[in-house]
Amino acid sequence: AALRNGLFALAGLGLVADLLGWWLARDYVAFVPVIVAAGATYALSTALSLALIFLELWLPRRR
């Protein structure tokens, strides 16, 4: 449960930081790396969440 909550929190923070970076980069070019880093964080946490969902579906249930 902690891993799942952490991944969703990381994805949410990455998305908010990405949108904030886009907004700030309109006036300040120094925020462009924030867009890259936040987008990568969001994409990686979403991909890892998807991989964990598929693993949970495919692996046999532990007893």
PDB file of N, CA, C and O in Angstrom, chain B, residues numbered from 101:
ATOM      1  N   ALA B 101       0.820  -1.198   0.000  1.00  0.00           N
ATOM      2  CA  ALA B 101       0.000   0.000   0.000  1.00  0.00           C
ATOM      3  C   ALA B 101       0.862   1.259   0.000  1.00  0.00           C
ATOM      4  O   ALA B 101       0.525   2.254  -0.641  1.00  0.00           O
ATOM      5  N   ALA B 102       1.980   1.203   0.727  1.00  0.00           N
ATOM      6  CA  ALA B 102       2.847   2.379   0.803  1.00  0.00           C
ATOM      7  C   ALA B 102       3.491   2.672  -0.550  1.00  0.00           C
ATOM      8  O   ALA B 102       3.631   3.832  -0.938  1.00  0.00           O
ATOM      9  N   LEU B 103       3.882   1.612  -1.269  1.00  0.00           N
ATOM     10  CA  LEU B 103       4.479   1.805  -2.599  1.00  0.00           C
ATOM     11  C   LEU B 103       3.462   2.410  -3.554  1.00  0.00           C
ATOM     12  O   LEU B 103       3.778   3.325  -4.314  1.00  0.00           O
ATOM     13  N   ARG B 104       2.244   1.897  -3.510  1.00  0.00           N
ATOM     14  CA  ARG B 104       1.191   2.408  -4.392  1.00  0.00           C
ATOM     15  C   ARG B 104       0.901   3.876  -4.092  1.00  0.00           C
ATOM     16  O   ARG B 104       0.815   4.695  -5.007  1.00  0.00           O
ATOM     17  N   ASN B 105       0.752   4.206  -2.816  1.00  0.00           N
ATOM     18  CA  ASN B 105       0.473   5.597  -2.454  1.00  0.00           C
ATOM     19  C   ASN B 105       1.630   6.513  -2.823  1.00  0.00           C
ATOM     20  O   ASN B 105       1.419   7.641  -3.270  1.00  0.00           O
ATOM     21  N   GLY B 106       2.846   6.030  -2.638  1.00  0.00           N
ATOM     22  CA  GLY B 106       4.014   6.831  -2.993  1.00  0.00           C
ATOM     23  C   GLY B 106       4.107   7.086  -4.484  1.00  0.00           C
ATOM     24  O   GLY B 106       4.462   8.184  -4.913  1.00  0.00           O
ATOM     25  N   LEU B 107       3.783   6.059  -5.281  1.00  0.00           N
ATOM     26  CA  LEU B 107       3.826   6.232  -6.737  1.00  0.00           C
ATOM     27  C   LEU B 107       2.773   7.223  -7.212  1.00  0.00           C
ATOM     28  O   LEU B 107       3.044   8.055  -8.077  1.00  0.00           O
ATOM     29  N   PHE B 108       1.570   7.132  -6.644  1.00  0.00           N
ATOM     30  CA  PHE B 108       0.526   8.070  -7.053  1.00  0.00           C
ATOM     31  C   PHE B 108       0.857   9.491  -6.604  1.00  0.00           C
ATOM     32  O   PHE B 108       0.570  10.450  -7.320  1.00  0.00           O
ATOM     33  N   ALA B 109       1.457   9.628  -5.427  1.00  0.00           N
ATOM     34  CA  ALA B 109       1.869  10.952  -4.961  1.00  0.00           C
ATOM     35  C   ALA B 109       2.971  11.513  -5.853  1.00  0.00           C
ATOM     36  O   ALA B 109       2.954  12.695  -6.197  1.00  0.00           O
ATOM     37  N   LEU B 110       3.929  10.664  -6.226  1.00  0.00           N
ATOM     38  CA  LEU B 110       5.019  11.101  -7.098  1.00  0.00           C
ATOM     39  C   LEU B 110       4.492  11.512  -8.469  1.00  0.00           C
ATOM     40  O   LEU B 110       4.941  12.508  -9.037  1.00  0.00           O
ATOM     41  N   ALA B 111       3.543  10.749  -8.998  1.00  0.00           N
ATOM     42  CA  ALA B 111       2.948  11.101 -10.291  1.00  0.00           C
ATOM     43  C   ALA B 111       2.199  12.429 -10.193  1.00  0.00           C
ATOM     44  O   ALA B 111       2.297  13.267 -11.089  1.00  0.00           O
ATOM     45  N   GLY B 112       1.460  12.618  -9.118  1.00  0.00           N
ATOM     46  CA  GLY B 112       0.729  13.869  -8.934  1.00  0.00           C
ATOM     47  C   GLY B 112       1.654  15.067  -8.806  1.00  0.00           C
ATOM     48  O   GLY B 112       1.411  16.115  -9.403  1.00  0.00           O
ATOM     49  N   LEU B 113       2.713  14.909  -8.026  1.00  0.00           N
ATOM     50  CA  LEU B 113       3.674  15.998  -7.874  1.00  0.00           C
ATOM     51  C   LEU B 113       4.398  16.284  -9.187  1.00  0.00           C
ATOM     52  O   LEU B 113       4.662  17.439  -9.522  1.00  0.00           O
ATOM     53  N   GLY B 114       4.714  15.225  -9.924  1.00  0.00           N
ATOM     54  CA  GLY B 114       5.359  15.415 -11.219  1.00  0.00           C
ATOM     55  C   GLY B 114       4.472  16.166 -12.191  1.00  0.00           C
ATOM     56  O   GLY B 114       4.940  17.028 -12.934  1.00  0.00           O
ATOM     57  N   LEU B 115       3.190  15.836 -12.182  1.00  0.00           N
ATOM     58  CA  LEU B 115       2.257  16.512 -13.083  1.00  0.00           C
ATOM     59  C   LEU B 115       2.088  17.980 -12.712  1.00  0.00           C
ATOM     60  O   LEU B 115       2.091  18.850 -13.584  1.00  0.00           O
ATOM     61  N   VAL B 116       1.941  18.254 -11.421  1.00  0.00           N
ATOM     62  CA  VAL B 116       1.805  19.646 -10.971  1.00  0.00           C
ATOM     63  C   VAL B 116       3.072  20.440 -11.294  1.00  0.00           C
ATOM     64  O   VAL B 116       2.993  21.574 -11.768  1.00  0.00           O
ATOM     65  N   ALA B 117       4.244  19.842 -11.034  1.00  0.00           N
ATOM     66  CA  ALA B 117       5.504  20.527 -11.331  1.00  0.00           C
ATOM     67  C   ALA B 117       5.666  20.749 -12.831  1.00  0.00           C
ATOM     68  O   ALA B 117       6.202  21.775 -13.250  1.00  0.00           O
ATOM     69  N   ASP B 118       5.208  19.796 -13.642  1.00  0.00           N
ATOM     70  CA  ASP B 118       5.288  19.946 -15.094  1.00  0.00           C
ATOM     71  C   ASP B 118       4.435  21.119 -15.563  1.00  0.00           C
ATOM     72  O   ASP B 118       4.895  21.953 -16.342  1.00  0.00           O
ATOM     73  N   LEU B 119       3.214  21.181 -15.099  1.00  0.00           N
ATOM     74  CA  LEU B 119       2.327  22.285 -15.490  1.00  0.00           C
ATOM     75  C   LEU B 119       2.849  23.625 -14.981  1.00  0.00           C
ATOM     76  O   LEU B 119       2.793  24.629 -15.691  1.00  0.00           O
ATOM     77  N   LEU B 120       3.354  23.637 -13.755  1.00  0.00           N
ATOM     78  CA  LEU B 120       3.924  24.866 -13.207  1.00  0.00           C
ATOM     79  C   LEU B 120       5.163  25.285 -13.999  1.00  0.00           C
ATOM     80  O   LEU B 120       5.378  26.473 -14.240  1.00  0.00           O
ATOM     81  N   GLY B 121       5.969  24.315 -14.399  1.00  0.00           N
ATOM     82  CA  GLY B 121       7.146  24.612 -15.213  1.00  0.00           C
ATOM     83  C   GLY B 121       6.767  25.212 -16.556  1.00  0.00           C
ATOM     84  O   GLY B 121       7.417  26.145 -17.029  1.00  0.00           O
ATOM     85  N   TRP B 122       5.722  24.685 -17.171  1.00  0.00           N
ATOM     86  CA  TRP B 122       5.252  25.249 -18.451  1.00  0.00           C
ATOM     87  C   TRP B 122       4.834  26.703 -18.260  1.00  0.00           C
ATOM     88  O   TRP B 122       5.162  27.577 -19.064  1.00  0.00           O
ATOM     89  N   TRP B 123       4.107  26.934 -17.186  1.00  0.00           N
ATOM     90  CA  TRP B 123       3.602  28.277 -16.933  1.00  0.00           C
ATOM     91  C   TRP B 123       4.749  29.252 -16.678  1.00  0.00           C
ATOM     92  O   TRP B 123       4.747  30.369 -17.196  1.00  0.00           O
ATOM     93  N   LEU B 124       5.736  28.824 -15.874  1.00  0.00           N
ATOM     94  CA  LEU B 124       6.859  29.701 -15.547  1.00  0.00           C
ATOM     95  C   LEU B 124       7.835  29.858 -16.711  1.00  0.00           C
ATOM     96  O   LEU B 124       8.478  30.901 -16.839  1.00  0.00           O
ATOM     97  N   ALA B 125       7.954  28.842 -17.556  1.00  0.00           N
ATOM     98  CA  ALA B 125       8.904  28.896 -18.673  1.00  0.00           C
ATOM     99  C   ALA B 125       8.461  29.867 -19.764  1.00  0.00           C
ATOM    100  O   ALA B 125       9.254  30.225 -20.634  1.00  0.00           O
ATOM    101  N   ARG B 126       7.216  30.292 -19.723  1.00  0.00           N
ATOM    102  CA  ARG B 126       6.783  31.299 -20.699  1.00  0.00           C
ATOM    103  C   ARG B 126       7.570  32.595 -20.540  1.00  0.00           C
ATOM    104  O   ARG B 126       7.861  33.279 -21.522  1.00  0.00           O
ATOM    105  N   ASP B 127       7.913  32.928 -19.293  1.00  0.00           N
ATOM    106  CA  ASP B 127       8.630  34.175 -19.021  1.00  0.00           C
ATOM    107  C   ASP B 127      10.105  33.972 -18.684  1.00  0.00           C
ATOM    108  O   ASP B 127      10.921  34.865 -18.910  1.00  0.00           O
ATOM    109  N   TYR B 128      10.449  32.808 -18.148  1.00  0.00           N
ATOM    110  CA  TYR B 128      11.826  32.558 -17.694  1.00  0.00           C
ATOM    111  C   TYR B 128      12.320  31.245 -18.284  1.00  0.00           C
ATOM    112  O   TYR B 128      11.820  30.173 -17.942  1.00  0.00           O
ATOM    113  N   VAL B 129      13.299  31.336 -19.169  1.00  0.00           N
ATOM    114  CA  VAL B 129      13.817  30.152 -19.857  1.00  0.00           C
ATOM    115  C   VAL B 129      14.514  29.196 -18.882  1.00  0.00           C
ATOM    116  O   VAL B 129      14.711  28.025 -19.204  1.00  0.00           O
ATOM    117  N   ALA B 130      14.883  29.677 -17.716  1.00  0.00           N
ATOM    118  CA  ALA B 130      15.568  28.834 -16.729  1.00  0.00           C
ATOM    119  C   ALA B 130      14.669  27.710 -16.210  1.00  0.00           C
ATOM    120  O   ALA B 130      15.172  26.760 -15.610  1.00  0.00           O
ATOM    121  N   PHE B 131      13.375  27.793 -16.420  1.00  0.00           N
ATOM    122  CA  PHE B 131      12.457  26.766 -15.933  1.00  0.00           C
ATOM    123  C   PHE B 131      12.229  25.635 -16.934  1.00  0.00           C
ATOM    124  O   PHE B 131      11.472  24.706 -16.648  1.00  0.00           O
ATOM    125  N   VAL B 132      12.861  25.697 -18.086  1.00  0.00           N
ATOM    126  CA  VAL B 132      12.716  24.622 -19.074  1.00  0.00           C
ATOM    127  C   VAL B 132      13.210  23.276 -18.530  1.00  0.00           C
ATOM    128  O   VAL B 132      12.553  22.262 -18.764  1.00  0.00           O
ATOM    129  N   PRO B 133      14.349  23.224 -17.808  1.00  0.00           N
ATOM    130  CA  PRO B 133      14.752  21.928 -17.229  1.00  0.00           C
ATOM    131  C   PRO B 133      13.744  21.371 -16.221  1.00  0.00           C
ATOM    132  O   PRO B 133      13.662  20.158 -16.030  1.00  0.00           O
ATOM    133  N   VAL B 134      12.984  22.246 -15.584  1.00  0.00           N
ATOM    134  CA  VAL B 134      11.939  21.781 -14.664  1.00  0.00           C
ATOM    135  C   VAL B 134      10.885  21.002 -15.442  1.00  0.00           C
ATOM    136  O   VAL B 134      10.384  19.986 -14.960  1.00  0.00           O
ATOM    137  N   ILE B 135      10.550  21.466 -16.629  1.00  0.00           N
ATOM    138  CA  ILE B 135       9.578  20.767 -17.469  1.00  0.00           C
ATOM    139  C   ILE B 135      10.089  19.376 -17.810  1.00  0.00           C
ATOM    140  O   ILE B 135       9.342  18.400 -17.741  1.00  0.00           O
ATOM    141  N   VAL B 136      11.355  19.285 -18.177  1.00  0.00           N
ATOM    142  CA  VAL B 136      11.944  17.998 -18.554  1.00  0.00           C
ATOM    143  C   VAL B 136      11.966  17.045 -17.363  1.00  0.00           C
ATOM    144  O   VAL B 136      11.544  15.894 -17.477  1.00  0.00           O
ATOM    145  N   ALA B 137      12.456  17.522 -16.224  1.00  0.00           N
ATOM    146  CA  ALA B 137      12.568  16.663 -15.043  1.00  0.00           C
ATOM    147  C   ALA B 137      11.198  16.244 -14.516  1.00  0.00           C
ATOM    148  O   ALA B 137      10.996  15.082 -14.161  1.00  0.00           O
ATOM    149  N   ALA B 138      10.267  17.178 -14.464  1.00  0.00           N
ATOM    150  CA  ALA B 138       8.937  16.857 -13.953  1.00  0.00           C
ATOM    151  C   ALA B 138       8.192  15.930 -14.909  1.00  0.00           C
ATOM    152  O   ALA B 138       7.486  15.024 -14.467  1.00  0.00           O
ATOM    153  N   GLY B 139       8.342  16.145 -16.195  1.00  0.00           N
ATOM    154  CA  GLY B 139       7.710  15.255 -17.169  1.00  0.00           C
ATOM    155  C   GLY B 139       8.272  13.854 -17.095  1.00  0.00           C
ATOM    156  O   GLY B 139       7.533  12.875 -17.203  1.00  0.00           O
ATOM    157  N   ALA B 140       9.581  13.751 -16.911  1.00  0.00           N
ATOM    158  CA  ALA B 140      10.205  12.434 -16.768  1.00  0.00           C
ATOM    159  C   ALA B 140       9.743  11.746 -15.490  1.00  0.00           C
ATOM    160  O   ALA B 140       9.494  10.540 -15.485  1.00  0.00           O
ATOM    161  N   THR B 141       9.629  12.505 -14.414  1.00  0.00           N
ATOM    162  CA  THR B 141       9.143  11.944 -13.148  1.00  0.00           C
ATOM    163  C   THR B 141       7.726  11.419 -13.304  1.00  0.00           C
ATOM    164  O   THR B 141       7.417  10.315 -12.856  1.00  0.00           O
ATOM    165  N   TYR B 142       6.871  12.201 -13.932  1.00  0.00           N
ATOM    166  CA  TYR B 142       5.489  11.774 -14.144  1.00  0.00           C
ATOM    167  C   TYR B 142       5.427  10.533 -15.031  1.00  0.00           C
ATOM    168  O   TYR B 142       4.707   9.582 -14.726  1.00  0.00           O
ATOM    169  N   ALA B 143       6.175  10.545 -16.117  1.00  0.00           N
ATOM    170  CA  ALA B 143       6.144   9.417 -17.050  1.00  0.00           C
ATOM    171  C   ALA B 143       6.678   8.140 -16.408  1.00  0.00           C
ATOM    172  O   ALA B 143       6.088   7.072 -16.573  1.00  0.00           O
ATOM    173  N   LEU B 144       7.780   8.240 -15.682  1.00  0.00           N
ATOM    174  CA  LEU B 144       8.356   7.048 -15.050  1.00  0.00           C
ATOM    175  C   LEU B 144       7.461   6.492 -13.950  1.00  0.00           C
ATOM    176  O   LEU B 144       7.306   5.276 -13.837  1.00  0.00           O
ATOM    177  N   SER B 145       6.874   7.361 -13.144  1.00  0.00           N
ATOM    178  CA  SER B 145       6.000   6.864 -12.085  1.00  0.00           C
ATOM    179  C   SER B 145       4.721   6.262 -12.661  1.00  0.00           C
ATOM    180  O   SER B 145       4.199   5.288 -12.119  1.00  0.00           O
ATOM    181  N   THR B 146       4.218   6.823 -13.740  1.00  0.00           N
ATOM    182  CA  THR B 146       3.042   6.251 -14.392  1.00  0.00           C
ATOM    183  C   THR B 146       3.372   4.904 -15.028  1.00  0.00           C
ATOM    184  O   THR B 146       2.585   3.963 -14.928  1.00  0.00           O
ATOM    185  N   ALA B 147       4.529   4.804 -15.681  1.00  0.00           N
ATOM    186  CA  ALA B 147       4.940   3.535 -16.295  1.00  0.00           C
ATOM    187  C   ALA B 147       5.167   2.463 -15.236  1.00  0.00           C
ATOM    188  O   ALA B 147       4.783   1.310 -15.432  1.00  0.00           O
ATOM    189  N   LEU B 148       5.784   2.828 -14.123  1.00  0.00           N
ATOM    190  CA  LEU B 148       6.002   1.859 -13.051  1.00  0.00           C
ATOM    191  C   LEU B 148       4.679   1.418 -12.437  1.00  0.00           C
ATOM    192  O   LEU B 148       4.510   0.243 -12.111  1.00  0.00           O
ATOM    193  N   SER B 149       3.745   2.342 -12.277  1.00  0.00           N
ATOM    194  CA  SER B 149       2.417   1.980 -11.768  1.00  0.00           C
ATOM    195  C   SER B 149       1.725   1.002 -12.704  1.00  0.00           C
ATOM    196  O   SER B 149       1.120   0.028 -12.254  1.00  0.00           O
ATOM    197  N   LEU B 150       1.811   1.258 -14.000  1.00  0.00           N
ATOM    198  CA  LEU B 150       1.200   0.366 -14.982  1.00  0.00           C
ATOM    199  C   LEU B 150       1.851  -1.011 -14.950  1.00  0.00           C
ATOM    200  O   LEU B 150       1.160  -2.027 -15.027  1.00  0.00           O
ATOM    201  N   ALA B 151       3.178  -1.050 -14.837  1.00  0.00           N
ATOM    202  CA  ALA B 151       3.884  -2.332 -14.761  1.00  0.00           C
ATOM    203  C   ALA B 151       3.473  -3.106 -13.514  1.00  0.00           C
ATOM    204  O   ALA B 151       3.293  -4.323 -13.573  1.00  0.00           O
ATOM    205  N   LEU B 152       3.325  -2.423 -12.398  1.00  0.00           N
ATOM    206  CA  LEU B 152       2.910  -3.102 -11.167  1.00  0.00           C
ATOM    207  C   LEU B 152       1.474  -3.610 -11.264  1.00  0.00           C
ATOM    208  O   LEU B 152       1.149  -4.665 -10.719  1.00  0.00           O
ATOM    209  N   ILE B 153       0.625  -2.873 -11.948  1.00  0.00           N
ATOM    210  CA  ILE B 153      -0.757  -3.329 -12.149  1.00  0.00           C
ATOM    211  C   ILE B 153      -0.773  -4.611 -12.969  1.00  0.00           C
ATOM    212  O   ILE B 153      -1.476  -5.560 -12.624  1.00  0.00           O
ATOM    213  N   PHE B 154       0.006  -4.646 -14.064  1.00  0.00           N
ATOM    214  CA  PHE B 154       0.057  -5.858 -14.884  1.00  0.00           C
ATOM    215  C   PHE B 154       0.661  -7.026 -14.126  1.00  0.00           C
ATOM    216  O   PHE B 154       0.194  -8.157 -14.263  1.00  0.00           O
ATOM    217  N   LEU B 155       1.690  -6.773 -13.328  1.00  0.00           N
ATOM    218  CA  LEU B 155       2.268  -7.851 -12.523  1.00  0.00           C
ATOM    219  C   LEU B 155       1.251  -8.412 -11.543  1.00  0.00           C
ATOM    220  O   LEU B 155       1.179  -9.624 -11.339  1.00  0.00           O
ATOM    221  N   GLU B 156       0.469  -7.535 -10.940  1.00  0.00           N
ATOM    222  CA  GLU B 156      -0.552  -7.994  -9.998  1.00  0.00           C
ATOM    223  C   GLU B 156      -1.622  -8.826 -10.712  1.00  0.00           C
ATOM    224  O   GLU B 156      -2.165  -9.769 -10.136  1.00  0.00           O
ATOM    225  N   LEU B 157      -1.920  -8.476 -11.956  1.00  0.00           N
ATOM    226  CA  LEU B 157      -2.912  -9.239 -12.712  1.00  0.00           C
ATOM    227  C   LEU B 157      -2.379 -10.595 -13.155  1.00  0.00           C
ATOM    228  O   LEU B 157      -3.114 -11.582 -13.141  1.00  0.00           O
ATOM    229  N   TRP B 158      -1.112 -10.655 -13.545  1.00  0.00           N
ATOM    230  CA  TRP B 158      -0.570 -11.869 -14.150  1.00  0.00           C
ATOM    231  C   TRP B 158       0.013 -12.854 -13.149  1.00  0.00           C
ATOM    232  O   TRP B 158      -0.052 -14.063 -13.369  1.00  0.00           O
ATOM    233  N   LEU B 159       0.576 -12.363 -12.059  1.00  0.00           N
ATOM    234  CA  LEU B 159       1.197 -13.270 -11.097  1.00  0.00           C
ATOM    235  C   LEU B 159       0.126 -13.952 -10.253  1.00  0.00           C
ATOM    236  O   LEU B 159      -0.912 -13.358  -9.961  1.00  0.00           O
ATOM    237  N   PRO B 160       0.380 -15.203  -9.860  1.00  0.00           N
ATOM    238  CA  PRO B 160      -0.609 -15.886  -9.018  1.00  0.00           C
ATOM    239  C   PRO B 160      -0.724 -15.199  -7.658  1.00  0.00           C
ATOM    240  O   PRO B 160       0.222 -14.593  -7.156  1.00  0.00           O
ATOM    241  N   ARG B 161      -1.906 -15.318  -7.089  1.00  0.00           N
ATOM    242  CA  ARG B 161      -2.182 -14.701  -5.798  1.00  0.00           C
ATOM    243  C   ARG B 161      -1.416 -15.428  -4.701  1.00  0.00           C
ATOM    244  O   ARG B 161      -1.379 -16.658  -4.670  1.00  0.00           O
ATOM    245  N   ARG B 162      -0.806 -14.661  -3.802  1.00  0.00           N
ATOM    246  CA  ARG B 162      -0.090 -15.266  -2.674  1.00  0.00           C
ATOM    247  C   ARG B 162      -1.076 -15.708  -1.614  1.00  0.00           C
ATOM    248  O   ARG B 162      -2.065 -15.026  -1.346  1.00  0.00           O
ATOM    249  N   ARG B 163      -0.799 -16.863  -1.007  1.00  0.00           N
ATOM    250  CA  ARG B 163      -1.707 -17.363   0.038  1.00  0.00           C
ATOM    251  C   ARG B 163      -1.037 -17.386   1.365  1.00  0.00           C
ATOM    252  O   ARG B 163      -1.649 -17.777   2.359  1.00  0.00           O
TER     253      ARG B 163
END
